[in-house]
Amino acid sequence: MWIIFFFAMALAAVVANATTLARLTFDDLAQHATAVARLHCLDSESHWDSGEIWTFTRFAVVEREKGELEDIVTVRMLGGRADGFVSRVDGVPSFRPGDEA
């Protein structure tokens, strides 16, 4: 019985592989970023890609602070609504047309 218990615990340790993200301050993010800008949300659309729902949000660059950016930037984020399904991911923001970020 103990052998089965230890085998189950070892199997659980292998299966329970997860990722933890560290929360950074804005200053830390800006320091490590290749570009920093103020953006205006134009639109967003979600669709399936490789078995996951992804949301593609287009932004117009309002003000550049660091780095080189095109006038229109598209950001791909995990989660969204597609074909009647909703996928939400903790920590992933959502944007509506008119929002600024």
C-alpha positions in Angstrom: 0.0 0.0 0.0 2.9 2.4 0.8 4.5 1.7 -2.6 1.2 2.7 -4.3 1.0 5.9 -2.2 4.6 7.0 -3.0 4.1 6.1 -6.7 0.9 8.3 -6.7 2.7 11.2 -5.0 5.6 11.0 -7.5 3.1 11.0 -10.4 1.3 13.9 -8.9 4.5 15.9 -8.6 5.2 15.3 -12.3 1.7 16.2 -13.4 1.5 19.3 -11.2 4.0 21.3 -13.3 2.9 25.0 -13.3 4.2 28.4 -14.0 4.3 31.3 -11.6 4.8 34.9 -12.9 6.4 37.5 -10.7 4.6 40.8 -10.4 6.8 43.7 -11.5 6.4 47.5 -10.9 5.8 49.7 -13.9 9.3 51.1 -13.7 10.8 47.5 -13.8 8.5 46.7 -16.8 9.5 49.9 -18.6 13.2 49.3 -18.0 13.1 45.8 -19.5 10.7 46.6 -22.3 11.8 47.2 -25.9 9.1 49.8 -26.4 6.8 51.9 -24.1 3.9 53.9 -25.5 0.4 55.2 -24.7 -2.1 53.4 -26.9 -5.7 54.0 -28.0 -7.7 50.8 -28.6 -9.3 50.6 -32.1 -10.9 47.2 -32.1 -10.4 43.5 -31.1 -11.4 40.1 -32.4 -11.1 36.6 -31.0 -10.6 33.3 -32.8 -9.3 29.9 -32.4 -5.6 29.1 -32.9 -3.9 25.8 -32.0 -6.8 24.7 -29.8 -6.9 28.0 -27.8 -9.0 31.2 -28.1 -6.8 34.2 -28.7 -7.8 37.9 -28.9 -6.1 40.2 -31.3 -6.4 43.9 -30.3 -5.4 46.7 -32.6 -4.1 49.9 -31.0 -3.2 53.3 -32.5 0.0 54.7 -31.0 -0.8 58.0 -29.3 2.6 58.8 -27.7 5.9 57.0 -27.9 8.1 56.9 -24.8 10.7 54.3 -25.7 11.6 52.2 -28.7 10.3 52.0 -32.3 6.7 51.2 -33.0 4.5 51.3 -36.1 1.5 53.7 -36.0 -0.8 50.7 -35.5 0.2 47.9 -33.1 -1.6 44.5 -32.8 -1.4 42.7 -29.4 -2.2 39.0 -29.2 -3.5 37.8 -25.8 -4.7 34.4 -24.6 -8.5 34.2 -24.0 -11.6 35.8 -25.4 -14.9 34.7 -27.0 -15.2 32.6 -30.1 -17.9 30.3 -31.5 -20.0 30.5 -28.3 -17.1 29.7 -26.1 -15.5 32.0 -23.5 -11.9 31.7 -22.3 -10.8 33.8 -19.4 -7.2 33.9 -18.2 -6.3 35.5 -14.8 -4.1 38.6 -15.3 -4.8 39.0 -19.0 -6.5 42.4 -19.6 -9.3 43.0 -22.0 -9.8 46.2 -24.0 -12.8 47.8 -25.7 -12.6 50.4 -28.6 -11.8 53.8 -27.1 -9.9 52.5 -24.2 -6.4 53.8 -23.6 -3.5 51.9 -22.2 
